[in-house]
Amino acid sequence: MKQFTLENVPPNMFTKAKLKKMELTPISGHIAFVTFPPKKRRYKLYSLENARPSNPNAGYSLLYADNSEEARKRFEEMRKRFQSD
């Protein structure tokens, strides 16, 4: 596995955090490491060719507002049950 220092990182390789800031997600495993001084921390590097745009809606459930009269009645029934305890 290739290792780079902070000064020698190729322009087409990024850490997962930098890819996330660019709204990209890696689709394959890391291909190298970058070592940051002074504590010599190692981070995985991913190729820009193996990244895809991330979907901002992925992983979250979509909530919708239900303002119907039936929904209001159900809410009131639930509220009364919790208040009676």
N, C-alpha and C positions, 0 to 999 in steps of 0.2 A: 504494500500500500504506500502510495506517495505521501510525503510530508513536506509542507512548505512553511516558511516563516511568514510573518505578516507582510514583509516587503516583497516576497517572491510569489505571491498568490497570482495565478493566471487570471486574466480579466473575465473569463467565462465560468469561473467557479465562485460559489457563494455559500455562506453558512445558511442554515435553515431560517435563522432569524432575519437575515438580509433578504432571503427569498420571500419570506412572509411580508416584509415591508414593501416589497415590489409586487405584492398580491399574486405570488406564484407558489405552487406546491410541488415538491419533488415527487417524481413518479417511479424512481428507482433508488437503489441504495447509494450510500456515499461512495465517492471514488478517491478521496484523499483526505488528509488532515491538515489543519493550519495550527501552528503553535504560537500562542500569544505570550510575549514576555511580560512581566518579570517572574511570574509564577509558573511559566511554561504550561499553561492550560491548553489542552487540545480540543479542537472543535471539528466536527465533520464538515467536509466540503461536498457540495452537490454541483453537478454540471448544469449550466443554463439550458443545454439542449435536452436534458431529461427533466424538464419542469413544465408544468402546465398552469394556466390561469386558475386561481382558486375560486370556488363558488362561495360567495359571501353568505348564502342562505343554507349551506350544507351544515348539518349538525344541530340545527335549531328547529324546534317545532314552530309552526306558524299559528299564531293566535288570531282569532277574528272576533270582532265585536258583534254580539247578538243582542240587538235592541228590541226584539219582538216582545209582545205582551206576555207570551207563554214563558219566555226566559225570565222576565221580571217576576212572574208569579213563582217560578221554581226558586229563584233567588230569595224571595221573601219567605217562602216556606223553610228553606235551609237556615235563614237568619233567625227565624222564630225558634227553630229547634235548638240552635246553639244558645240563644238567650234564655231559654227556659231552664237550662241546667244550672 
